[in-house]
Amino acid sequence: MAEQKNYKKTLIACYLGFVTQAISANFAPLLFLTFRDTYGITLEKIAMIPLVFYLTQLLVDLAATKFADKIGYRTCVVASQVLSAVGLVLMAILPDRLPVPFIGILISVVLYAVGSGLIEVLVSPIVEACPFENKDGMMSLLHSFYCWGAMGVVLGSTAFFAVFGAENWKILTFIWALVPLYNTFNFISCPIERLVEDGESMSIGKLLKTPIFWLMIILMVCSGASEATMAQWASAFTESAIGVSKTVGDLAGPCLFAMFMGISRMLYGRFSKMLDLTKVMLTCAVMCVGCYLLASLSSLPILGLAGCALCGLAVGIMWPGSISISSEHCPKGGTAMFAFLALAGDSGAMISPAMVGSLSEMAGGNLKTGLLAATVFPVILVISLLILKKSAGKTTNTAHSSDCL
């Protein structure tokens, strides 16, 4: 009798994969002022670090549409953990070893950004390919680990710096690198199935000609924009609206947002069998519009903070929900579909926060003006989900033999 595969180990590896991505995305920004004070790097140059991180991740998303299936899931996902660990370790070593410390930091960022991009493209289809029931709930719960990872990085790093001092940041960097290092061995040994058998997945050309696929792309762009805008500006908004210190702003803004986003994903993961995903997303999209309007229009600081924090609850289901809906409507989309979805989400996450910053600057530094303009993304989410809800009933009964329903 064949040995039963332990897919729970696969699930744990994927959970830690998203924790690794959270470390990669959220740890370096906590060190920006330390980099400035230690190496004399200007803030203008330091601003390139997140830009390089997200651009690298975007390029990996795009490249993965071609190479991920050819190389294989296991090789790519193991490489994602190795690159993440090596990138973090080198961030503590290279700046002191190279003539220009900033170059050492950028090399490290590129390495763990490649790892982060591979995680984003591969972890969702790996879970989708496992023979679990309740895939929607599993996907939502999976993505909640990014939220818990982000909270853990901020809280854990803040506590470490408070006890041992920010000058010992290199030790903490080595500690965080242990997460992907440990997870490398999980991915080496856990069972990994193919999402679509060889020769059965849709070609990229056919995928790009499918109207429902482009609706999913719009959902992902707006999901990424709605999530990242509030996440990235939460600290600054909290500081400016309530007048607290940066430390309090970091904890009250991004941490509250991440906590509510994680709760949202966990709740849907728990009760998904009793819920209609499209209806839940539509409700949350309307709530997200309300949160953006509350944050940008309220004259009371506490209501603005409530809008910021509760936005995490509203956007939590958007990204994993869009992936689940895409898998349901395009079951033969394959890895290329997941890569394009990640690319779309990351594009929204880059465009909208930058737009908010530019519009706020034009308005004399009024962040509320930028957030009000960004309300367009959750509004488009509402419209897109209404179109999807209306079209789903018509196509389900007539397109069972298609690659995309």
Secondary structure, 3 states (H helix, E strand, C coil): CCCCCCHHHHHHHHHHHHHHHHHHHHCHHHHHHHHHHHHCCCHHHHCHHHHHHHHHHHHHHHHHHHHHHHHCHHHHHHHHHHHHHHHHHHHHHHHHHCCCHHHHHHHHHHHHHHHHHHHHHHHHHHHHHCCCCCHHHHHHHHHHHHHHHHHHHHHHHHHHHHHHCHHHHHHHHHHHHHHHHHHHHHHHHCCCCCCCCCCCCCCHHHHHCCHHHHHHHHHHHHHHHHHHHHHHHHHHHHHHHHCCCHHHHHHHHHHHHHHHHHHHHHHHHHHHHHCCHHHHHHHHHHHHHHHHHHHHHCCCHHHHHHHHHHHHHHHCCHHHHHHHHHHHHCCCCHHHHHHHHHHHHHHHHHHHHHHHHHHHHHCCCCHHHHHHHHCHHHHHHHHHHHHHHHHHHHHHCCCCCCCCC
